């Protein structure tokens, strides 16, 4: 990365990474490198990486193909599920088109059933996620599922995954996690150094950068520059500091971030899957590698896990570290687990931290932008 390039220009490059990555994926295919598509942070990427495959995040955050998906799926289904299926069905997502294998997971009943239909036109492997993360039986199930994924990947690509290759993949993926965290923690600076929109551009765009060594260097270099510029006095005006939790943010759901920042707040942190939820904890690099993978991925504080103590723990940590003045819980329509869990999150935020909380239910359309702006403006005014 050039040291003379302005940071906003670099952030825009990350914003365009999804489109530019299409060409990279074509090049990878021409080189004979296997591609594994995924939708969820529960998928242990180290398994695919150890087989020499590249993991690609599949298109699932736009309403572009929802109308086509609704020919097969119920209209009152989560937009993320409909978008995922629609992009696959219509071949409008090059990442899906070029994937040799799609790895799904049973994070909700809607996705679980959708994968059955997706398997009619793409090779799909579904990992059976336990409902709990705290008991021995659940850990045993997830460890067995990780091993089963390894067997599927080995058979699909004709490659034996050695323990040495798996440990190398663990180390590389951990380096990526630490670099991502190093960058998005610039949100802890007060007053802020960057808008939440710029932070999101990089964090979301990073999922479409496939040269991990180059990505790690870029992220660390950007974080260093942001800190140096902040120390030199380049800072944003002080405003209410907002922490986002809930469903994944990215693509069409970025409208929530825009609404917050256009109405007088700054988004300083993302607890959801797009941000800290999947990144803060690394895989242990010593001991049994399968135990280490099991521990790391079962520690993801998703609402499909019950009880979801990990989410409350991370929220508390981030409210303090990011000096949050309020929490916005983003819930995609018909995402029942996050919708039901919102009561527990509201109680935790208000009782344990004594700061305001608001739950926002939305989808991938632009129909609610006006209402969204009104609600967010009232919330920030209250702060």
Phi, psi and omega per residue, in radians:
X1 nan 2.279 -3.117
X2 -1.198 2.368 -3.131
X3 -1.305 -0.254 -3.109
X4 -1.678 -0.108 3.113
X5 -1.248 2.328 3.097
X6 -1.120 2.497 3.118
X7 -1.015 -0.765 3.109
X8 -0.988 -0.624 3.112
X9 -1.169 -0.656 3.113
X10 -1.165 -0.729 3.117
X11 -1.060 -0.683 3.120
X12 -1.176 -0.554 3.064
X13 -1.105 -0.693 3.082
X14 -1.175 -0.624 3.119
X15 -1.090 -0.571 -3.134
X16 -1.580 0.067 -3.004
X17 -1.098 -0.590 -3.116
X18 -1.088 -0.792 3.141
X19 -1.211 -0.757 -3.123
X20 -1.181 -0.499 -3.140
X21 -1.155 -0.353 3.125
X22 -1.010 -0.751 -3.134
X23 -1.183 -0.660 3.107
X24 -1.078 -0.724 3.138
X25 -1.103 -0.693 3.089
X26 -1.073 -0.734 3.119
X27 -1.106 -0.718 3.122
X28 -1.075 -0.728 3.128
X29 -1.110 -0.704 3.133
X30 -1.149 -0.467 3.102
X31 -1.472 -0.038 3.132
X32 1.374 0.324 3.134
X33 -1.485 2.191 -3.120
X34 -1.178 2.580 3.118
X35 -2.089 2.322 3.089
X36 -2.061 2.093 -3.132
X37 -1.601 2.548 -3.133
X38 -2.557 2.716 3.092
X39 -1.985 -0.246 -2.858
X40 -2.375 2.588 -3.132
X41 -1.284 -0.170 3.070
X42 -1.270 -0.332 -3.115
X43 -1.217 2.051 -3.114
X44 -1.269 1.673 -3.032
X45 -1.076 -0.459 -3.099
X46 -1.019 -0.541 3.139
X47 -1.102 -0.861 3.132
X48 -1.157 -0.715 -3.140
X49 -1.072 -0.663 -3.125
X50 -1.177 -0.344 3.096
X51 -1.595 0.087 -3.137
X52 1.469 0.184 -3.137
X53 -1.587 2.778 3.031
X54 -1.849 2.329 -3.141
X55 -1.631 2.271 -3.128
X56 -2.101 2.426 3.063
X57 -1.461 2.225 -3.033
X58 -1.540 2.664 -3.075
X59 -1.138 2.240 -3.108
X60 -2.826 0.323 -3.026
X61 -2.252 0.621 3.137
X62 -2.495 2.665 3.098
X63 -1.576 0.155 -3.052
X64 -0.981 -0.680 -3.038
X65 -1.973 0.190 -3.083
X66 -1.150 -0.662 3.132
X67 -1.036 -0.713 3.113
X68 -1.197 -0.673 3.135
X69 -1.114 -0.603 -3.087
X70 -1.236 -0.127 3.000
X71 -1.243 -0.405 3.138
X72 -1.968 -0.514 -3.015
X73 -1.971 2.736 3.117
X74 -1.084 2.553 3.123
X75 -1.197 -0.568 -3.096
X76 -1.559 0.757 3.113
X77 -1.923 2.697 3.118
X78 -0.881 2.320 -3.123
X79 -1.082 -0.517 3.119
X80 -1.123 -0.702 3.135
X81 -1.180 -0.798 -3.124
X82 -1.132 -0.700 3.118
X83 -1.126 -0.771 3.130
X84 -1.009 -0.865 -3.105
X85 -1.162 -0.741 -3.100
X86 -1.096 -0.740 3.120
X87 -1.125 -0.657 3.107
X88 -1.197 -0.784 -3.093
X89 -1.118 -0.670 -3.056
X90 -1.588 -0.095 -3.073
X91 1.030 0.526 3.111
X92 -1.576 -0.027 3.067
X93 -1.940 1.842 -3.141
X94 -1.004 -0.555 3.129
X95 -1.101 -0.714 3.096
X96 -1.197 -0.775 -3.094
X97 -1.006 -0.740 -3.059
X98 -1.549 -0.131 3.141
X99 -1.171 2.332 3.080
X100 -1.456 -0.366 -3.140
X101 -2.699 2.387 3.021
X102 -1.901 2.242 3.115
X103 -1.839 2.016 3.091
X104 -1.816 -3.131 -3.088
X105 -2.706 2.690 -3.048
X106 -1.619 0.998 3.121
X107 -1.306 -0.343 3.030
X108 -2.734 2.805 -3.089
X109 -1.146 -0.595 3.136
X110 -1.104 -0.796 3.113
X111 -1.148 -0.718 -3.107
X112 -1.001 -0.776 -3.131
X113 -1.327 -0.599 3.104
X114 -1.066 -0.666 -3.128
X115 -1.078 -0.492 3.093
X116 -1.085 -0.730 3.115
X117 -1.263 -0.679 3.136
X118 -1.082 -0.589 -3.122
X119 -1.148 -0.200 3.100
X120 -1.282 -0.368 -3.132
X121 -2.272 0.125 3.098
X122 -2.683 2.556 3.050
X123 -1.182 2.031 -3.083
X124 -2.190 2.322 2.990
X125 -2.060 2.234 -3.098
X126 -1.899 2.185 3.081
X127 -1.531 2.312 -3.106
X128 -1.544 1.820 -3.069
X129 -1.489 2.319 3.082
X130 -1.205 2.756 3.127
X131 -1.405 -0.326 -3.115
X132 -2.155 2.766 3.101
X133 -2.095 0.040 -2.931
X134 -1.868 -0.177 -3.070
X135 -1.945 2.834 -3.055
X136 -1.127 -0.654 -3.118
X137 -1.122 -0.696 3.126
X138 -1.158 -0.727 3.108
X139 -1.114 -0.719 3.132
X140 -1.103 -0.717 3.115
X141 -1.084 -0.824 -3.078
X142 -1.201 -0.627 3.076
X143 -1.120 -0.705 3.092
X144 -1.138 -0.625 3.116
X145 -1.177 -0.633 3.082
X146 -1.135 -0.751 3.097
X147 -1.143 -0.656 3.120
X148 -1.155 -0.678 3.059
X149 -1.060 -0.735 3.125
X150 -1.039 -0.753 3.126
X151 -1.087 -0.711 3.133
X152 -1.141 -0.770 -3.134
X153 -1.141 -0.754 3.120
X154 -1.058 -0.778 -3.126
X155 -1.187 -0.674 -3.089
X156 -1.165 -0.695 -3.031
X157 -1.877 0.026 3.099
X158 1.082 0.636 -3.088
X159 -2.274 2.223 3.061
X160 -1.417 2.243 3.132
X161 -1.588 1.966 -3.141
X162 -1.486 2.788 3.101
X163 -1.119 -0.619 3.127
X164 -1.093 -0.761 3.131
X165 -1.133 -0.659 -3.139
X166 -1.161 -0.708 3.129
X167 -1.181 -0.632 3.070
X168 -1.098 -0.718 3.127
X169 -1.129 -0.684 3.108
X170 -1.057 -0.797 -3.119
X171 -1.101 -0.793 -3.122
X172 -1.132 -0.788 -3.136
X173 -1.136 -0.651 3.068
X174 -1.088 -0.703 3.107
X175 -1.076 -0.672 3.098
X176 -1.148 -0.758 3.115
X177 -1.044 -0.802 -3.107
X178 -1.129 -0.650 3.125
X179 -1.192 -0.712 3.081
X180 -1.079 -0.817 3.132
X181 -1.109 -0.685 3.108
X182 -1.031 -0.650 3.121
X183 -1.331 -0.919 -3.016
X184 -1.231 -0.275 3.066
X185 -1.262 -0.086 2.996
X186 -1.074 -0.321 3.061
X187 -1.115 -0.262 3.125
X188 -1.337 -0.303 3.132
X189 -1.115 2.451 -3.089
X190 -2.433 2.040 0.023
X191 -1.175 2.861 -3.004
X192 -1.129 2.675 3.021
X193 -1.615 -0.541 -3.077
X194 -2.361 2.714 2.992
X195 -1.286 2.752 3.053
X196 -1.108 -0.501 3.110
X197 -1.124 -0.738 3.129
X198 -1.198 -0.692 3.092
X199 -1.063 -0.754 -3.119
X200 -1.157 -0.657 3.099
X201 -0.941 -0.768 -3.085
X202 -1.291 -0.831 -3.064
X203 -1.128 -0.765 3.118
X204 -1.235 -0.749 -3.132
X205 -1.148 -0.478 -3.120
X206 -1.083 -0.457 -3.138
X207 -1.199 -0.218 3.139
X208 -1.939 0.308 3.050
X209 -1.878 2.065 -2.926
X210 -1.743 -0.233 3.037
X211 -1.538 1.645 -2.991
X212 -1.137 -0.671 3.139
X213 -1.074 -0.776 3.130
X214 -1.142 -0.700 3.130
X215 -1.077 -0.785 -3.138
X216 -1.022 -0.795 3.127
X217 -1.092 -0.746 -3.138
X218 -1.089 -0.819 -3.109
X219 -1.080 -0.785 -3.136
X220 -1.159 -0.656 3.115
X221 -1.152 -0.737 3.122
X222 -1.113 -0.771 3.141
X223 -1.042 -0.748 3.137
X224 -1.085 -0.755 -3.129
X225 -1.150 -0.717 3.139
X226 -1.071 -0.760 3.131
X227 -1.127 -0.726 3.136
X228 -1.118 -0.751 3.140
X229 -1.173 -0.639 3.117
X230 -1.131 -0.761 3.121
X231 -1.130 -0.479 3.116
X232 -1.440 0.002 3.051
X233 1.834 0.053 3.125
X234 -1.480 1.672 -3.034
X235 -2.372 2.730 3.066
X236 -1.490 2.818 3.107
X237 -1.155 2.596 3.118
X238 -1.223 2.283 3.099
X239 -2.511 2.954 3.027
X240 -0.983 2.387 -3.041
X241 -1.756 2.133 -3.007
X242 -1.955 2.310 3.017
X243 -1.820 2.279 3.128
X244 -1.756 2.368 3.042
X245 -2.299 3.111 3.073
X246 1.830 -2.551 -3.059
X247 -1.198 2.875 -3.138
X248 -0.992 2.445 3.080
X249 -1.910 2.393 -3.133
X250 2.698 2.705 -3.127
X251 1.112 -2.291 -3.063
X252 -1.094 -0.505 -3.110
X253 -1.252 -0.120 3.081
X254 -1.107 -0.241 3.136
X255 -1.039 -0.473 3.102
X256 -1.163 -0.750 3.117
X257 -1.111 -0.764 3.121
X258 -1.072 -0.742 -3.136
X259 -1.064 -0.712 3.128
X260 -1.126 -0.802 -3.011
X261 -1.431 -0.364 3.049
X262 -1.428 -0.207 -3.111
X263 -2.020 0.425 2.933
X264 1.761 0.167 3.084
X265 -2.034 2.973 2.967
X266 -2.135 2.314 2.965
X267 -1.453 2.050 -3.071
X268 -1.832 -0.307 -3.119
X269 -2.710 2.698 3.131
X270 -2.194 1.924 3.103
X271 -1.452 -0.321 -3.013
X272 -1.271 -3.053 -3.038
X273 -1.016 -0.538 -3.140
X274 -1.149 -0.428 -3.059
X275 -2.038 -1.933 -2.914
X276 -1.338 -0.479 -2.993
X277 -0.929 -0.703 -3.072
X278 -1.718 -0.112 -2.920
X279 -1.970 -0.562 -2.990
X280 -1.043 -0.693 -3.110
X281 -1.687 2.296 3.091
X282 -1.677 2.968 3.054
X283 -1.471 2.304 3.088
X284 -1.039 2.354 -3.047
X285 -1.686 0.073 3.054
X286 -2.200 2.904 -3.135
X287 1.415 -2.975 -3.129
X288 -1.113 2.148 -3.031
X289 -1.174 -0.570 3.137
X290 -1.291 -0.620 3.016
X291 -1.099 -0.719 -3.126
X292 -1.115 -0.762 3.107
X293 -1.127 -0.722 3.119
X294 -1.046 -0.839 -3.111
X295 -1.072 -0.767 -3.080
X296 -1.147 -0.875 -3.019
X297 -1.318 -0.452 3.053
X298 -1.352 -0.171 3.128
X299 -1.522 0.021 3.099
X300 -1.252 2.154 -3.029
X301 -1.442 1.023 3.141
X302 -1.442 2.606 -3.110
X303 -1.201 -0.190 3.081
X304 -1.306 -0.249 3.101
X305 -1.626 2.333 -3.111
X306 -2.380 2.239 -0.061
X307 -1.290 2.615 -3.038
X308 -1.727 1.085 -3.108
X309 -1.131 -0.538 -3.067
X310 -1.107 -0.634 3.139
X311 -1.153 -0.754 3.132
X312 -1.105 -0.706 3.131
X313 -1.098 -0.791 -3.116
X314 -1.217 -0.650 3.090
X315 -1.033 -0.813 3.131
X316 -1.045 -0.784 3.128
X317 -1.043 -0.767 -3.060
X318 -1.329 -0.608 3.072
X319 -0.991 -0.728 -3.138
X320 -1.277 -0.861 -3.044
X321 -1.184 -0.576 -3.102
X322 -1.703 0.049 3.118
X323 0.875 0.880 -3.051
X324 -1.241 2.408 3.054
X325 -1.649 -0.299 3.140
X326 -2.865 2.769 -3.136
X327 -2.120 2.279 3.065
X328 -1.934 2.106 -3.123
X329 -1.746 1.927 -3.088
X330 -1.641 2.094 -3.087
X331 -2.135 2.085 3.072
X332 -1.254 2.475 -3.130
X333 -0.940 2.362 3.108
X334 1.236 0.211 3.001
X335 -1.524 1.552 -2.932
X336 -1.158 -0.680 -3.085
X337 -1.120 -0.773 3.112
X338 -1.225 -0.612 3.123
X339 -1.127 -0.790 3.139
X340 -1.179 -0.651 -3.095
X341 -1.266 -0.225 -3.081
X342 -1.050 -0.557 3.099
X343 -1.085 -0.793 3.124
X344 -1.104 -0.658 3.140
X345 -1.198 -0.751 3.119
X346 -1.045 -0.818 3.128
X347 -1.056 -0.771 -3.086
X348 -1.106 -0.831 -3.082
X349 -1.139 -0.753 -3.084
X350 -1.320 -0.714 -3.058
X351 -1.432 -0.705 -3.083
X352 -1.469 -0.491 -3.043
X353 -2.152 -0.150 3.065
X354 0.965 0.720 3.059
X355 -2.178 2.729 -3.093
X356 -1.184 2.687 -3.111
X357 -2.434 2.492 3.024
X358 -2.461 2.404 3.047
X359 -1.780 2.301 3.134
X360 -2.112 2.092 3.060
X361 -1.707 2.286 -3.073
X362 -2.622 3.116 3.049
X363 -2.408 -2.776 -3.076
X364 -1.685 0.079 -3.139
X365 -1.500 2.997 3.077
X366 -1.724 0.095 -3.015
X367 -1.129 -0.495 -3.041
X368 -1.795 0.247 -3.047
X369 -1.093 -0.726 3.134
X370 -1.107 -0.831 3.127
X371 -1.111 -0.700 3.123
X372 -1.052 -0.788 -3.129
X373 -1.102 -0.713 -3.138
X374 -1.112 -0.804 -3.122
X375 -1.146 -0.764 -3.111
X376 -1.163 -0.706 3.128
X377 -1.057 -0.715 3.127
X378 -1.163 -0.667 3.135
X379 -1.136 -0.797 -3.114
X380 -1.211 -0.625 3.071
X381 -1.051 -0.651 3.115
X382 -1.123 -0.569 -3.132
X383 -1.222 nan nan
